[in-house]
Amino acid sequence: MVKVEDAVIARLETHGSRFEVLVDPQAVQDLKDGKSVDLTDKLALEQVFKDAKKGDKISEEHLEKTFHTRNLAEIAKQIVLKGEVQVTTEQRHQLQEAKLRQIVATIARNAMNPQTGAPHPPARIEAAMTEAKYHVDPFKSVDSQVQEVLAKLRPLLPIRLDVVKVRIRLPAQHYPRVIGEVKGLGRLLEEQWLGDGSWSGTVEIPAGVQTELYEKLSARTKGTAETALVK
């Protein structure tokens, strides 16, 4: 359970009343990002308030009349999703930093420079966001902000969300330790065992993970893996 001093206030005004809960800010972010979150242990206090700062509580009867349930976690979820979130300056800064990292990581993983076919390093993406003066919304989903960021970055960087296909050839002895990681990075489109005993496969991956794929293959196979981009 989150501490009161670390919680944020989620507030919903509806049916002529105000409803507030003290909730874990990370849980709020996850819910706003569309993730499935059980708020049962994410509330600082197991209560819905008229005014959380004053401690004015709302009766269960009034909650049931408004939300058609007495389930506190479900009521809190509705308040978070339909209402607004009150945060301190420090909390907002911390949440913005966390969301910034998520946005940058998502773009770095899925985007590339269409002129070179190579991914953009996270530092370059973040620097371009700063130059574009993009302000991260801590409670807006990563996916929606990624599209906004890309629109801002295109005048500054050659960048495009894309996937690439990579053909891989491995000596048979390295297959068991490599195949799991290959599938973890993308989608295996086809595979076959060749006449010389080696394995060959084609994987579709986000454009930004090419370097990660090549580095892992090189490390796991001691440089014996062969790769080629499929046009």
C-alpha positions as CSV (number, residue, x, y, z in Angstrom):
1,M,0.0,0.0,0.0
2,V,1.3,3.4,-0.9
3,K,2.1,6.0,1.8
4,V,-0.2,9.0,2.1
5,E,2.7,11.4,1.5
6,D,3.6,9.6,-1.7
7,A,0.1,9.3,-3.1
8,V,-1.7,11.6,-5.6
9,I,-5.3,12.8,-5.4
10,A,-7.6,11.5,-8.1
11,R,-10.8,13.6,-8.3
12,L,-14.0,13.1,-10.1
13,E,-17.0,15.5,-10.0
14,T,-20.2,13.9,-11.1
15,H,-23.9,13.8,-10.1
16,G,-23.4,17.0,-8.1
17,S,-20.8,15.6,-5.8
18,R,-17.0,15.4,-5.7
19,F,-15.2,12.1,-5.1
20,E,-11.5,11.8,-4.2
21,V,-9.1,8.9,-3.6
22,L,-5.4,8.9,-2.6
23,V,-3.7,6.5,-5.0
24,D,-0.3,5.4,-6.1
25,P,0.9,7.7,-9.0
26,Q,2.5,4.7,-10.9
27,A,-0.9,2.9,-10.8
28,V,-2.5,6.1,-12.2
29,Q,0.1,6.1,-15.0
30,D,-0.5,2.4,-15.8
31,L,-4.2,2.9,-15.9
32,K,-3.9,5.9,-18.2
33,D,-1.7,3.8,-20.4
34,G,-4.4,1.3,-20.8
35,K,-2.9,-1.4,-18.6
36,S,-4.9,-3.7,-16.3
37,V,-4.4,-2.6,-12.7
38,D,-6.1,-3.8,-9.5
39,L,-6.2,-0.8,-7.2
40,T,-7.0,-2.9,-4.1
41,D,-3.5,-2.4,-2.7
42,K,-2.7,0.9,-4.6
43,L,-4.7,3.2,-2.3
44,A,-3.1,5.1,0.5
45,L,-6.4,5.0,2.5
46,E,-9.3,2.6,1.9
47,Q,-11.8,5.4,1.6
48,V,-13.4,7.7,-0.9
49,F,-13.5,11.3,0.2
50,K,-15.5,14.5,-0.5
51,D,-12.2,16.3,0.3
52,A,-9.2,14.1,0.9
53,K,-7.1,16.9,2.5
54,K,-9.9,17.5,5.1
55,G,-10.7,13.9,5.5
56,D,-14.4,14.3,4.7
57,K,-15.6,10.8,3.9
58,I,-18.4,9.7,1.6
59,S,-20.8,7.0,2.8
60,E,-21.0,3.6,1.1
61,E,-24.7,4.3,0.3
62,H,-23.9,7.4,-1.6
63,L,-21.1,5.6,-3.5
64,E,-23.4,2.7,-4.5
65,K,-26.0,5.2,-5.7
66,T,-23.5,7.0,-7.9
67,F,-21.2,4.1,-9.0
68,H,-23.6,1.2,-8.7
69,T,-21.1,-0.7,-6.6
70,R,-19.4,-0.7,-3.2
71,N,-16.3,-2.2,-4.5
72,L,-13.6,0.4,-3.6
73,A,-11.1,-0.7,-6.2
74,E,-13.6,-0.4,-9.0
75,I,-14.9,2.9,-7.8
76,A,-11.3,4.2,-7.5
77,K,-10.6,3.0,-11.0
78,Q,-13.6,5.0,-12.4
79,I,-12.4,8.1,-10.5
80,V,-8.9,7.8,-12.0
81,L,-10.0,7.1,-15.5
82,K,-12.9,9.6,-15.7
83,G,-11.5,12.3,-13.4
84,E,-8.4,14.4,-13.0
85,V,-5.3,13.9,-11.0
86,Q,-3.8,16.4,-8.6
87,V,-0.1,16.3,-8.1
88,T,2.6,18.3,-6.4
89,T,5.3,20.0,-8.6
90,E,7.8,17.4,-7.4
91,Q,5.5,14.5,-8.2
92,R,4.7,15.9,-11.6
93,H,8.4,16.2,-12.4
94,Q,9.1,12.6,-11.3
95,L,6.2,11.3,-13.3
96,Q,7.2,13.3,-16.4
97,E,10.8,11.9,-16.2
98,A,9.4,8.3,-16.0
99,K,7.1,8.9,-18.9
100,L,9.9,10.6,-20.9
101,R,12.0,7.4,-20.5
102,Q,9.1,5.3,-21.7
103,I,8.5,7.4,-24.8
104,V,12.2,7.6,-25.7
105,A,12.6,3.9,-25.3
106,T,9.5,3.1,-27.4
107,I,10.7,5.4,-30.2
108,A,14.3,4.1,-30.1
109,R,13.0,0.5,-30.3
110,N,10.6,1.0,-33.1
111,A,12.0,3.8,-35.3
112,M,14.9,4.1,-37.6
113,N,16.7,6.6,-39.9
114,P,15.1,5.8,-43.3
115,Q,18.2,7.3,-45.0
116,T,20.6,4.8,-43.4
117,G,18.3,2.0,-42.2
118,A,19.9,2.4,-38.8
119,P,18.2,3.1,-35.4
120,H,18.5,6.4,-33.7
121,P,20.2,6.3,-30.3
122,P,18.0,7.2,-27.3
123,A,20.2,10.2,-26.5
124,R,19.7,11.7,-30.0
125,I,15.9,11.2,-29.7
126,E,15.8,12.9,-26.3
127,A,17.9,15.8,-27.5
128,A,15.6,16.3,-30.5
129,M,12.6,16.3,-28.2
130,T,14.2,19.0,-26.1
131,E,15.0,21.0,-29.3
132,A,11.4,20.6,-30.4
133,K,10.2,21.8,-26.9
134,Y,7.9,18.8,-26.5
135,H,6.2,18.8,-23.0
136,V,5.6,15.3,-21.7
137,D,2.1,14.7,-20.2
138,P,2.6,12.3,-17.3
139,F,-0.9,11.0,-17.5
140,K,-1.3,10.6,-21.3
141,S,-0.6,7.3,-22.9
142,V,2.8,6.5,-24.3
143,D,1.4,5.4,-27.7
144,S,-0.5,8.7,-28.2
145,Q,2.5,10.8,-27.2
146,V,4.8,8.8,-29.5
147,Q,2.8,9.9,-32.5
148,E,2.9,13.5,-31.3
149,V,6.6,13.4,-30.7
150,L,7.3,11.9,-34.1
151,A,5.4,14.7,-35.7
152,K,7.6,17.2,-33.8
153,L,10.8,15.3,-34.6
154,R,10.4,14.8,-38.4
155,P,11.4,18.4,-39.2
156,L,14.6,17.8,-37.1
157,L,15.4,14.2,-37.8
158,P,14.9,11.7,-40.6
159,I,12.8,9.2,-38.6
160,R,10.2,6.6,-39.3
161,L,8.5,3.8,-37.4
162,D,9.2,0.6,-39.2
163,V,10.0,-3.1,-39.0
164,V,12.8,-4.8,-40.8
165,K,13.4,-8.5,-41.8
166,V,16.7,-10.1,-41.0
167,R,17.9,-13.4,-42.3
168,I,20.1,-15.3,-39.8
169,R,22.3,-18.4,-40.3
170,L,23.7,-20.2,-37.3
171,P,25.9,-23.2,-36.7
172,A,23.7,-25.9,-35.2
173,Q,25.4,-26.0,-31.8
174,H,24.4,-22.4,-31.1
175,Y,20.7,-22.8,-32.0
176,P,19.4,-23.8,-28.5
177,R,20.9,-20.8,-26.7
178,V,20.0,-18.3,-29.5
179,I,16.5,-19.1,-30.7
180,G,14.7,-18.0,-27.6
181,E,16.3,-14.5,-27.8
182,V,15.6,-14.2,-31.5
183,K,11.9,-14.9,-30.9
184,G,11.9,-12.6,-28.0
185,L,13.0,-9.6,-30.1
186,G,10.6,-10.2,-33.0
187,R,8.5,-12.5,-35.0
188,L,10.0,-15.6,-36.6
189,L,8.7,-15.7,-40.2
190,E,10.3,-18.9,-41.4
191,E,13.1,-21.3,-40.5
192,Q,14.8,-24.4,-42.0
193,W,17.8,-26.7,-41.4
194,L,20.3,-26.6,-44.2
195,G,22.2,-29.4,-45.8
196,D,25.4,-28.6,-44.0
197,G,23.6,-28.9,-40.6
198,S,23.3,-25.2,-39.9
199,W,20.0,-23.4,-39.1
200,S,18.6,-20.5,-41.2
201,G,15.6,-18.3,-40.3
202,T,14.1,-14.9,-41.1
203,V,12.9,-12.7,-38.3
204,E,10.8,-9.6,-38.4
205,I,11.9,-7.1,-35.7
206,P,11.2,-3.4,-34.8
207,A,13.7,-1.3,-36.7
208,G,15.3,0.0,-33.6
209,V,16.4,-3.3,-32.2
210,Q,18.7,-4.2,-35.0
211,T,21.8,-3.4,-33.1
212,E,20.6,-5.3,-30.1
213,L,19.9,-8.4,-32.3
214,Y,23.4,-8.3,-33.9
215,E,25.1,-7.8,-30.6
216,K,23.3,-10.7,-28.9
217,L,23.9,-13.0,-31.9
218,S,27.6,-12.1,-31.9
219,A,28.0,-12.7,-28.2
220,R,26.1,-16.0,-28.1
221,T,27.7,-17.5,-31.2
222,K,31.2,-16.0,-30.7
223,G,30.9,-14.1,-34.0
224,T,29.9,-17.1,-36.1
225,A,26.3,-16.0,-36.8
226,E,25.7,-14.6,-40.3
227,T,23.0,-11.9,-40.8
228,A,21.6,-10.0,-43.8
229,L,18.8,-7.5,-44.2
230,V,16.0,-8.8,-46.4
231,K,14.8,-6.1,-48.8
